Amino acid sequence: MNYKQSFKASLSALAFLLSASPAFAGTISISPSSSSLSPNDTQDYTVMLDSATDVCSYELHLSYDPAVISVQTVSTTNNIFDGVFNTFDIVEYSNPGEIVISQARLGSSACPNANNSTLAVISAVAVADGLTSLDFSQNPFTANSSFTQTSHTPAPANIIVSTTGNSLPACPTDNSRCSSTNITGATECENISGTTSYCCQSGQVPNAENTACVDSNNGGSNLTACSDINPDASACQTNPFTGSVHCQTNNVEQYCCPIGQEPNAEGDACVDINNGGGNQTNDADLTVKFRLQGITSAVNSQDVYLTLKDDVPVVKTGQANPGAIISTATATATPDSRGVHTATFNGLPTGTYKLCLKAKSHLQKCFNSVSLSSGANSMDFSTEPASELVAGDVAGIGNNNQTQDNIISAEDIATVNAAFTDFVVEGVAGIKADINNDGRITIDDLALSILNYGYFQIPGDE
């Protein structure tokens, strides 16, 4: 069953047939782990899973440099799920540089064990001289029936393409990535003059000691990149000041305030953003009304997470920064007979913010330009359908001690399905898989987990 066909399957069939819960097991690798190609050469790369039992599903996200290789096909036939009656399949590689592969067993067949077993075969053709890696852009996961989760970071497959046909590729034209000595993380290559150099991957340069490759935005220094301290350049100065962090970008040493802070008017200390040098108070109380998709009655109360962010996003390299986090808070939200939730947060900072709300099984929703003054404040976000929090985020690790990642993916569906062990599962109040929070796991919860899963990963607001 392919991706489009699988979404045409009836919801009731999925409710009875899906059977996976997220839990990493075994070791994933790519074979061959390294290869030397000439332009137009074709090479197959096999993604393998070893030492895993009860494998009910898996999800892989890989990346590569499309200027060096081009992916021609990605196949999941003749793999670990051979003999399984039916599978839910996603294979997507139409975006150059990206590959997404996901499979889940459907039906009552036993989930197979993996012993150096194939998950997928990626066929690529060499395009031009260069260095690249077929790498995992996200940690992969497999799913079985244990409901425990651990991390796993597989090694990439390193690929060099050389017109000369020997084992050395041509060095990149950007010689700032290269060294005359063999340094950690570099790949040996041939200069236009015929001599040998050792060059870092794209996005890296040799460090100041010429011993290892480091991220290029770090200026080749062992200092932290300033963009990692604070993406807002206005938070940085050339001289040290109270509360600042020593960092470096493009070979220029600076001192930056952490995210959420900025230099004060005198330039001698970091202060909280929106503090105006000290005029901000923390005596705003906010009562907010909102809706959670799938909840239309007076079900159980639940915690809701509030995040206040800098209302003016920072623009960096053409993309909007979500805004610095100013404050976070947690409150209990209680629904009325129509499912409208009410929560009150106390002791918030005054000012104008982007206000974001997050519930245990729903994506975060943000609202711009919300002003808070001293004393009582109230906001009603329940009147517009577009303002409700979208259902389906039940897996992963998020902020504010949440247990969600603010993304809807196949892992969320698997998590709900793992808890859906009978027509009605009672006594589960408060668990993430109970999306409509009625204290039971039913087909309604499974329906909500699938409802918004339209393309691999659906993120919430940031």
HELIX and SHEET records of a PDB file:
HELIX    1   1 TYR A    3  LYS A    8  1                                   6    
HELIX    2   2 LEU A   11  LEU A   17  1                                   7    
HELIX    3   3 ASN A  175  ARG A  177  5                                   3    
HELIX    4   4 SER A  216  ASN A  218  5                                   3    
HELIX    5   5 CYS A  226  ILE A  229  1                                   4    
HELIX    6   6 ALA A  233  ALA A  235  5                                   3    
HELIX    7   7 PRO A  385  SER A  387  5                                   3    
HELIX    8   8 ALA A  410  ALA A  419  1                                  10    
HELIX    9   9 ILE A  443  LEU A  451  1                                   9    
SHEET    1   A 5 SER A  21  PRO A  22  0                                        
SHEET    2   A 5 PHE A 141  ASN A 144 -1                                        
SHEET    3   A 5 SER A  57  SER A  63 -1                                        
SHEET    4   A 5 GLU A  98  LEU A 106 -1                                        
SHEET    5   A 5 ASN A  86  GLU A  92 -1                                        
SHEET    1   B 6 SER A  21  PRO A  22  0                                        
SHEET    2   B 6 PHE A 141  ASN A 144 -1                                        
SHEET    3   B 6 SER A  57  SER A  63 -1                                        
SHEET    4   B 6 GLY A 130  PHE A 136 -1                                        
SHEET    5   B 6 ALA A 157  VAL A 161 -1                                        
SHEET    6   B 6 SER A  34  LEU A  37  1                                        
SHEET    1   C 4 THR A  27  SER A  31  0                                        
SHEET    2   C 4 THR A  42  ASP A  50 -1                                        
SHEET    3   C 4 SER A 117  ALA A 126 -1                                        
SHEET    4   C 4 ILE A  69  SER A  75 -1                                        
SHEET    1   D 3 CYS A 178  SER A 179  0                                        
SHEET    2   D 3 THR A 196  CYS A 199 -1                                        
SHEET    3   D 3 THR A 187  GLU A 190 -1                                        
SHEET    1   E 2 GLN A 204  PRO A 206  0                                        
SHEET    2   E 2 CYS A 213  ASP A 215 -1                                        
SHEET    1   F 3 CYS A 236  GLN A 237  0                                        
SHEET    2   F 3 VAL A 252  CYS A 256 -1                                        
SHEET    3   F 3 VAL A 245  THR A 249 -1                                        
SHEET    1   G 2 GLN A 261  PRO A 263  0                                        
SHEET    2   G 2 CYS A 270  ASP A 272 -1                                        
SHEET    1   H 7 LYS A 365  LEU A 372  0                                        
SHEET    2   H 7 GLY A 351  ALA A 359 -1                                        
SHEET    3   H 7 GLN A 302  ASP A 310 -1                                        
SHEET    4   H 7 ILE A 325  PRO A 335 -1                                        
SHEET    5   H 7 VAL A 340  LEU A 348 -1                                        
SHEET    6   H 7 ALA A 284  ARG A 291 -1                                        
SHEET    7   H 7 GLY A 375  ASP A 380  1                                        
SHEET    1   I 2 VAL A 315  LYS A 316  0                                        
SHEET    2   I 2 GLN A 319  ALA A 320 -1                                        
SHEET    1   J 2 ILE A 407  ILE A 408  0                                        
SHEET    2   J 2 ILE A 458  PRO A 459 -1                                        
END                                                                             
